[in-house]
Amino acid sequence: QVQLVESGGGLVQPGGSLRLSCAASGSFFRFYDRGWYRQAPGKQRELVATITSGGTTNYADSVKGRFTISRDNTKNTVYLQMNSLKPEDTAVHYCNAVHRGMVYWGKGTLVTVSS
C-alpha cells in the first residue's frame, strides 16, 4: 500500500524559509511523478510545483523564483524548499504521487507565515 508522509511545516516569519519533505513507502517511486499542492482556509487546493520521474519541474506563477522542488529517488522522498515566504503562502501543503492514472495523497503539513 502506498503511503505518503509530509513533514517540515511550521510557523515562520515573512521572508523566512522552510523545507518540506514527503517520504513515500513502497517501491518503484522513481517512476512516479511527484507534486506539491496547497489549500488555504476557504480556498480550493492549488498546484504549487511538480517534478516528473525524469526531473522536469513546473511551478505555479505565485511561487516561481522562491520555491524549488527536488527529489531523491534513493530515499523515495520529494522536497519543497520555500524561500522568501509571504503571508499568502499560509496553507496546508500536500504532496502527491502519480503513476499510470493512480494518484496518491499525503495528509498534509501546515505552513503558517506570520509575524
Order of alpha helices (4+ residues) and beta strands (2+ residues): beta-beta-beta-beta-beta-beta-beta-beta-beta-beta-beta
